[in-house]
Amino acid sequence: METILVALISGGITLVGVLIANNKTQAVMETKVDELTREVREHNNFAKRMPVVEEQIKVINHRIEDLEGFHKPHPAQ
């Protein structure tokens, strides 16, 4: 009877320890998933903005080419 009681107490303590460790592990995993989600959203926002920036660069380059062409003397004919 005493052996069964010791086994039940040991099993109960082990179960509590496993539950506590599992909760800590789950909290760490949730934190990591939240951080990864934030990074993915940040990346997606950057990916959405890049085509806009590329188009703006094209426009700026065309304007520079126009200005350079305006100030260059035309070759003599």
MMTF fields as JSON, N, C-alpha, C and O atoms, coordinates in Angstrom:
{
  "mmtfVersion": "1.0.0",
  "mmtfProducer": "UNKNOWN",
  "numBonds": 307,
  "numAtoms": 308,
  "numGroups": 77,
  "numChains": 1,
  "numModels": 1,
  "chainsPerModel": [1],
  "groupsPerChain": [77],
  "chainIdList": ["A"],
  "bondAtomList": [4, 2, 8, 6, 12, 10, 16, 14, 20, 18, 24, 22, 28, 26, 32, 30, 36, 34, 40, 38, 44, 42, 48, 46, 52, 50, 56, 54, 60, 58, 64, 62, 68, 66, 72, 70, 76, 74, 80, 78, 84, 82, 88, 86, 92, 90, 96, 94, 100, 98, 104, 102, 108, 106, 112, 110, 116, 114, 120, 118, 124, 122, 128, 126, 132, 130, 136, 134, 140, 138, 144, 142, 148, 146, 152, 150, 156, 154, 160, 158, 164, 162, 168, 166, 172, 170, 176, 174, 180, 178, 184, 182, 188, 186, 192, 190, 196, 194, 200, 198, 204, 202, 208, 206, 212, 210, 216, 214, 220, 218, 224, 222, 228, 226, 232, 230, 236, 234, 240, 238, 244, 242, 248, 246, 252, 250, 256, 254, 260, 258, 264, 262, 268, 266, 272, 270, 276, 274, 280, 278, 284, 282, 288, 286, 292, 290, 296, 294, 300, 298, 304, 302],
  "bondOrderList": [1, 1, 1, 1, 1, 1, 1, 1, 1, 1, 1, 1, 1, 1, 1, 1, 1, 1, 1, 1, 1, 1, 1, 1, 1, 1, 1, 1, 1, 1, 1, 1, 1, 1, 1, 1, 1, 1, 1, 1, 1, 1, 1, 1, 1, 1, 1, 1, 1, 1, 1, 1, 1, 1, 1, 1, 1, 1, 1, 1, 1, 1, 1, 1, 1, 1, 1, 1, 1, 1, 1, 1, 1, 1, 1, 1],
  "groupList": [{"groupName": "MET", "atomNameList": ["N", "CA", "C", "O"], "elementList": ["N", "C", "C", "O"], "formalChargeList": [0, 0, 0, 0], "bondAtomList": [1, 0, 2, 1, 3, 2], "bondOrderList": [1, 1, 2], "singleLetterCode": "M", "chemCompType": "L-PEPTIDE LINKING"}, {"groupName": "GLU", "atomNameList": ["N", "CA", "C", "O"], "elementList": ["N", "C", "C", "O"], "formalChargeList": [0, 0, 0, 0], "bondAtomList": [1, 0, 2, 1, 3, 2], "bondOrderList": [1, 1, 2], "singleLetterCode": "E", "chemCompType": "L-PEPTIDE LINKING"}, {"groupName": "THR", "atomNameList": ["N", "CA", "C", "O"], "elementList": ["N", "C", "C", "O"], "formalChargeList": [0, 0, 0, 0], "bondAtomList": [1, 0, 2, 1, 3, 2], "bondOrderList": [1, 1, 2], "singleLetterCode": "T", "chemCompType": "L-PEPTIDE LINKING"}, {"groupName": "ILE", "atomNameList": ["N", "CA", "C", "O"], "elementList": ["N", "C", "C", "O"], "formalChargeList": [0, 0, 0, 0], "bondAtomList": [1, 0, 2, 1, 3, 2], "bondOrderList": [1, 1, 2], "singleLetterCode": "I", "chemCompType": "L-PEPTIDE LINKING"}, {"groupName": "LEU", "atomNameList": ["N", "CA", "C", "O"], "elementList": ["N", "C", "C", "O"], "formalChargeList": [0, 0, 0, 0], "bondAtomList": [1, 0, 2, 1, 3, 2], "bondOrderList": [1, 1, 2], "singleLetterCode": "L", "chemCompType": "L-PEPTIDE LINKING"}, {"groupName": "VAL", "atomNameList": ["N", "CA", "C", "O"], "elementList": ["N", "C", "C", "O"], "formalChargeList": [0, 0, 0, 0], "bondAtomList": [1, 0, 2, 1, 3, 2], "bondOrderList": [1, 1, 2], "singleLetterCode": "V", "chemCompType": "L-PEPTIDE LINKING"}, {"groupName": "ALA", "atomNameList": ["N", "CA", "C", "O"], "elementList": ["N", "C", "C", "O"], "formalChargeList": [0, 0, 0, 0], "bondAtomList": [1, 0, 2, 1, 3, 2], "bondOrderList": [1, 1, 2], "singleLetterCode": "A", "chemCompType": "L-PEPTIDE LINKING"}, {"groupName": "SER", "atomNameList": ["N", "CA", "C", "O"], "elementList": ["N", "C", "C", "O"], "formalChargeList": [0, 0, 0, 0], "bondAtomList": [1, 0, 2, 1, 3, 2], "bondOrderList": [1, 1, 2], "singleLetterCode": "S", "chemCompType": "L-PEPTIDE LINKING"}, {"groupName": "GLY", "atomNameList": ["N", "CA", "C", "O"], "elementList": ["N", "C", "C", "O"], "formalChargeList": [0, 0, 0, 0], "bondAtomList": [1, 0, 2, 1, 3, 2], "bondOrderList": [1, 1, 2], "singleLetterCode": "G", "chemCompType": "PEPTIDE LINKING"}, {"groupName": "ASN", "atomNameList": ["N", "CA", "C", "O"], "elementList": ["N", "C", "C", "O"], "formalChargeList": [0, 0, 0, 0], "bondAtomList": [1, 0, 2, 1, 3, 2], "bondOrderList": [1, 1, 2], "singleLetterCode": "N", "chemCompType": "L-PEPTIDE LINKING"}, {"groupName": "LYS", "atomNameList": ["N", "CA", "C", "O"], "elementList": ["N", "C", "C", "O"], "formalChargeList": [0, 0, 0, 0], "bondAtomList": [1, 0, 2, 1, 3, 2], "bondOrderList": [1, 1, 2], "singleLetterCode": "K", "chemCompType": "L-PEPTIDE LINKING"}, {"groupName": "GLN", "atomNameList": ["N", "CA", "C", "O"], "elementList": ["N", "C", "C", "O"], "formalChargeList": [0, 0, 0, 0], "bondAtomList": [1, 0, 2, 1, 3, 2], "bondOrderList": [1, 1, 2], "singleLetterCode": "Q", "chemCompType": "L-PEPTIDE LINKING"}, {"groupName": "ASP", "atomNameList": ["N", "CA", "C", "O"], "elementList": ["N", "C", "C", "O"], "formalChargeList": [0, 0, 0, 0], "bondAtomList": [1, 0, 2, 1, 3, 2], "bondOrderList": [1, 1, 2], "singleLetterCode": "D", "chemCompType": "L-PEPTIDE LINKING"}, {"groupName": "ARG", "atomNameList": ["N", "CA", "C", "O"], "elementList": ["N", "C", "C", "O"], "formalChargeList": [0, 0, 0, 0], "bondAtomList": [1, 0, 2, 1, 3, 2], "bondOrderList": [1, 1, 2], "singleLetterCode": "R", "chemCompType": "L-PEPTIDE LINKING"}, {"groupName": "HIS", "atomNameList": ["N", "CA", "C", "O"], "elementList": ["N", "C", "C", "O"], "formalChargeList": [0, 0, 0, 0], "bondAtomList": [1, 0, 2, 1, 3, 2], "bondOrderList": [1, 1, 2], "singleLetterCode": "H", "chemCompType": "L-PEPTIDE LINKING"}, {"groupName": "PHE", "atomNameList": ["N", "CA", "C", "O"], "elementList": ["N", "C", "C", "O"], "formalChargeList": [0, 0, 0, 0], "bondAtomList": [1, 0, 2, 1, 3, 2], "bondOrderList": [1, 1, 2], "singleLetterCode": "F", "chemCompType": "L-PEPTIDE LINKING"}, {"groupName": "PRO", "atomNameList": ["N", "CA", "C", "O"], "elementList": ["N", "C", "C", "O"], "formalChargeList": [0, 0, 0, 0], "bondAtomList": [1, 0, 2, 1, 3, 2], "bondOrderList": [1, 1, 2], "singleLetterCode": "P", "chemCompType": "L-PEPTIDE LINKING"}],
  "groupTypeList": [0, 1, 2, 3, 4, 5, 6, 4, 3, 7, 8, 8, 3, 2, 4, 5, 8, 5, 4, 3, 6, 9, 9, 10, 2, 11, 6, 5, 0, 1, 2, 10, 5, 12, 1, 4, 2, 13, 1, 5, 13, 1, 14, 9, 9, 15, 6, 10, 13, 0, 16, 5, 5, 1, 1, 11, 3, 10, 5, 3, 9, 14, 13, 3, 1, 12, 4, 1, 8, 15, 14, 10, 16, 14, 16, 6, 11],
  "groupIdList": [1, 2, 3, 4, 5, 6, 7, 8, 9, 10, 11, 12, 13, 14, 15, 16, 17, 18, 19, 20, 21, 22, 23, 24, 25, 26, 27, 28, 29, 30, 31, 32, 33, 34, 35, 36, 37, 38, 39, 40, 41, 42, 43, 44, 45, 46, 47, 48, 49, 50, 51, 52, 53, 54, 55, 56, 57, 58, 59, 60, 61, 62, 63, 64, 65, 66, 67, 68, 69, 70, 71, 72, 73, 74, 75, 76, 77],
  "secStructList": [7, 2, 2, 2, 2, 2, 2, 2, 2, 2, 2, 2, 2, 2, 2, 2, 2, 2, 2, 2, 2, 2, 2, 2, 2, 2, 2, 2, 2, 2, 2, 2, 2, 2, 2, 2, 2, 2, 2, 2, 2, 2, 2, 2, 2, 2, 2, 2, 2, 2, 2, 2, 2, 2, 2, 2, 2, 2, 2, 2, 2, 2, 2, 2, 2, 2, 2, 2, 2, 2, 2, 1, 7, 7, 7, 7, 7],
  "xCoordList": [0.822, 0.0, 0.87, 0.58, 1.963, 2.858, 3.552, 3.762, 3.895, 4.56, 3.631, 4.068, 2.373, 1.39, 1.231, 1.157, 1.179, 1.031, 2.252, 2.096, 3.45, 4.668, 4.661, 5.043, 4.237, 4.182, 3.179, 3.454, 2.025, 1.016, 1.52, 1.321, 2.168, 2.712, 3.806, 3.826, 4.711, 5.776, 5.185, 5.63, 4.194, 3.535, 2.86, 2.928, 2.211, 1.553, 2.545, 2.318, 3.644, 4.677, 5.286, 5.515, 5.545, 6.089, 5.121, 5.53, 3.836, 2.818, 2.781, 2.707, 2.831, 2.847, 4.082, 3.99, 5.23, 6.466, 6.381, 6.815, 5.826, 5.674, 4.72, 4.987, 3.634, 2.669, 3.296, 3.078, 4.065, 4.726, 5.731, 5.763, 6.544, 7.53, 6.836, 7.299, 5.743, 5.002, 4.433, 4.466, 3.918, 3.382, 4.477, 4.247, 5.653, 6.769, 7.196, 7.445, 7.278, 7.652, 6.627, 6.985, 5.357, 4.291, 4.383, 4.183, 4.681, 4.811, 5.972, 5.858, 7.084, 8.239, 7.89, 8.237, 7.216, 6.833, 5.87, 5.996, 4.923, 3.985, 4.72, 4.396, 5.705, 6.503, 7.27, 7.328, 7.85, 8.599, 7.677, 8.032, 6.499, 5.546, 5.084, 4.954, 4.841, 4.436, 5.528, 5.239, 6.767, 7.892, 8.028, 8.242, 7.906, 7.988, 6.848, 7.059, 5.656, 4.512, 4.774, 4.459, 5.346, 5.669, 6.683, 6.543, 7.703, 8.728, 8.162, 8.536, 7.265, 6.648, 5.798, 5.833, 5.037, 4.213, 5.084, 4.754, 6.185, 7.111, 7.698, 7.808, 8.066, 8.597, 7.537, 7.835, 6.317, 5.254, 4.997, 4.764, 5.038, 4.838, 5.962, 5.723, 7.185, 8.328, 8.163, 8.427, 7.732, 7.557, 6.479, 6.581, 5.464, 4.417, 4.938, 4.521, 5.847, 6.344, 7.399, 7.558, 8.126, 9.235, 8.811, 9.492, 7.742, 7.359, 7.072, 7.364, 6.508, 6.237, 7.553, 7.689, 8.515, 9.819, 10.513, 11.111, 10.436, 11.065, 10.446, 11.164, 9.143, 8.474, 8.895, 9.116, 9.004, 9.44, 10.874, 11.191, 11.724, 13.102, 13.114, 13.892, 12.265, 12.189, 11.79, 12.375, 10.79, 10.339, 11.462, 11.69, 12.157, 13.266, 14.352, 14.887, 14.68, 15.708, 15.294, 16.121, 14.03, 13.556, 13.655, 14.04, 13.308, 13.401, 14.848, 15.127, 15.761, 17.179, 17.652, 18.355, 17.255, 17.634, 17.081, 17.775, 15.847, 15.256, 16.027, 16.301, 16.379, 17.128, 18.518, 18.98, 19.174, 20.501, 20.41, 21.275, 19.391, 19.204, 18.878, 19.255, 18.185, 17.797, 19.014, 19.087, 19.973, 21.133, 22.291, 23.223, 22.254, 23.35, 23.192, 22.086, 24.289, 24.184, 23.905, 24.437, 23.066, 22.757, 23.951, 24.596, 24.238, 25.384, 25.114, 23.983, 26.171, 26.049, 25.727, 26.264, 24.847, 24.472, 25.016, 24.794],
  "yCoordList": [-1.194, 0.0, 1.263, 2.256, 1.169, 2.311, 2.579, 3.734, 1.54, 1.668, 2.332, 3.16, 1.977, 2.567, 4.056, 4.87, 4.414, 5.816, 6.623, 7.733, 6.086, 6.763, 6.907, 7.954, 5.883, 5.932, 6.985, 7.725, 7.062, 8.071, 9.481, 10.377, 9.688, 11.012, 11.376, 12.496, 10.446, 10.705, 11.0, 11.916, 10.229, 10.454, 11.814, 12.506, 12.204, 13.512, 14.656, 15.633, 14.53, 15.572, 15.651, 16.746, 14.519, 14.496, 15.153, 15.926, 14.842, 15.424, 16.944, 17.66, 17.437, 18.893, 19.508, 20.556, 18.871, 19.379, 19.427, 20.395, 18.389, 18.351, 19.448, 20.115, 19.64, 20.682, 22.076, 22.91, 22.325, 23.634, 23.844, 24.911, 22.833, 22.938, 23.136, 23.919, 22.44, 22.553, 23.968, 24.532, 24.53, 25.891, 26.902, 27.821, 26.739, 27.642, 27.501, 28.495, 26.267, 26.025, 26.638, 27.244, 26.479, 27.038, 28.567, 29.181, 29.18, 30.642, 31.117, 32.127, 30.393, 30.753, 30.605, 31.47, 29.536, 29.312, 30.399, 30.878, 30.79, 31.846, 33.168, 33.913, 33.447, 34.661, 34.616, 35.612, 33.475, 33.33, 33.454, 34.088, 32.851, 32.942, 34.39, 34.862, 35.085, 36.497, 37.335, 38.186, 37.096, 37.839, 37.523, 38.423, 36.257, 35.863, 36.486, 36.944, 36.505, 37.125, 38.603, 39.119, 39.29, 40.71, 40.912, 41.822, 40.054, 40.18, 39.917, 40.594, 38.941, 38.639, 39.809, 40.177, 40.397, 41.554, 42.729, 43.436, 42.931, 43.998, 43.753, 44.672, 42.513, 42.159, 42.359, 42.907, 41.923, 42.071, 43.544, 43.912, 44.377, 45.808, 46.368, 47.181, 45.928, 46.357, 45.887, 46.645, 44.651, 44.1, 44.863, 45.007, 45.348, 46.131, 47.497, 48.029, 48.074, 49.418, 49.447, 50.467, 48.353, 48.348, 48.69, 49.5, 48.135, 48.525, 50.023, 50.634, 50.607, 52.05, 52.816, 53.772, 52.401, 53.064, 52.898, 53.845, 51.714, 51.485, 52.39, 52.946, 52.541, 53.421, 54.872, 55.604, 55.284, 56.65, 56.876, 57.953, 55.883, 55.996, 56.14, 56.927, 55.393, 55.519, 56.938, 57.53, 57.477, 58.837, 59.835, 60.736, 59.677, 60.587, 60.494, 61.516, 59.286, 59.119, 59.793, 60.427, 59.663, 60.323, 61.845, 62.536, 62.342, 63.795, 64.265, 65.311, 63.5, 63.861, 63.845, 64.752, 62.798, 62.73, 63.923, 64.492, 64.304, 65.465, 66.732, 67.542, 66.912, 68.105, 68.125, 69.172, 66.993, 66.929, 67.235, 67.921, 66.742, 67.006, 68.458, 68.998, 69.101, 70.501, 71.411, 72.41, 71.073, 71.935, 71.633, 72.431, 70.503, 70.178, 71.008, 71.156, 71.542, 72.256, 71.27, 70.161, 71.698, 70.837, 70.829, 71.857, 69.673, 69.613, 70.49, 70.602, 71.096, 71.967, 71.127, 70.036, 71.659, 70.915, 71.541, 71.043],
  "zCoordList": [0.0, 0.0, 0.0, -0.667, 0.793, 0.897, -0.451, -0.821, -1.16, -2.459, -3.469, -4.268, -3.434, -4.348, -4.05, -4.971, -2.767, -2.369, -2.829, -3.339, -2.659, -3.097, -4.617, -5.14, -5.318, -6.778, -7.241, -8.186, -6.59, -6.956, -6.683, -7.503, -5.548, -5.229, -6.234, -6.744, -6.52, -7.497, -8.872, -9.564, -9.256, -10.546, -10.593, -11.609, -9.505, -9.445, -9.536, -10.25, -8.809, -8.847, -10.246, -10.761, -10.853, -12.217, -13.195, -14.062, -13.049, -13.916, -13.769, -14.768, -12.549, -12.319, -12.96, -13.599, -12.8, -13.404, -14.923, -15.547, -15.505, -16.965, -17.424, -18.424, -16.724, -17.098, -17.013, -17.892, -15.968, -15.822, -16.958, -17.57, -17.237, -18.315, -19.659, -20.489, -19.871, -21.124, -21.287, -22.381, -20.208, -20.271, -20.613, -21.399, -20.034, -20.337, -21.791, -22.473, -22.259, -23.651, -24.594, -25.604, -24.261, -25.094, -25.118, -26.166, -23.979, -23.927, -24.794, -25.489, -24.753, -25.582, -27.054, -27.859, -27.416, -28.81, -29.286, -30.413, -28.457, -28.835, -29.068, -29.992, -28.227, -28.399, -29.719, -30.44, -30.03, -31.282, -32.489, -33.483, -32.406, -33.515, -33.694, -34.824, -32.605, -32.694, -33.353, -34.194, -32.976, -33.562, -35.052, -35.864, -35.403, -36.806, -37.61, -38.733, -37.048, -37.713, -37.954, -39.026, -36.972, -37.125, -38.253, -39.069, -38.288, -39.323, -40.709, -41.667, -40.83, -42.125, -42.585, -43.759, -41.678, -42.044, -42.478, -43.43, -41.782, -42.145, -43.542, -44.354, -43.799, -45.117, -46.203, -47.264, -45.947, -46.935, -47.238, -48.39, -46.217, -46.423, -47.292, -48.184, -47.023, -47.829, -49.274, -50.208, -49.457, -50.802, -51.567, -52.786, -50.888, -51.546, -51.964, -52.992, -51.176, -51.468, -52.556, -53.226, -52.751, -53.707, -55.131, -55.759, -55.683, -57.045, -57.158, -58.185, -56.119, -56.122, -56.176, -56.94, -55.371, -55.346, -56.698, -57.209, -57.27, -58.572, -59.635, -60.466, -59.616, -60.584, -60.373, -61.338, -59.123, -58.833, -59.33, -59.836, -59.191, -59.672, -61.191, -61.73, -61.882, -63.34, -63.732, -64.639, -63.039, -63.335, -63.081, -63.887, -61.975, -61.642, -62.706, -63.136, -63.131, -64.162, -65.47, -66.124, -65.857, -67.071, -66.941, -67.884, -65.784, -65.575, -65.667, -66.253, -65.095, -65.159, -66.614, -67.058, -67.351, -68.766, -69.536, -70.379, -69.257, -69.928, -69.595, -70.481, -68.323, -67.918, -68.542, -68.996, -68.567, -69.172, -70.669, -71.213, -71.323, -72.741, -73.001, -74.041, -72.078, -72.226, -72.146, -72.861, -71.28, -71.056, -71.992, -72.09, -72.682, -73.606, -74.877, -75.397, -75.365, -76.633, -77.762, -77.788, -78.682, -79.806, -80.769, -80.972, -81.354, -82.27, -83.5, -83.971, -83.992, -85.169, -86.386, -86.58, -87.19, -88.404, -89.618, -90.721]
}
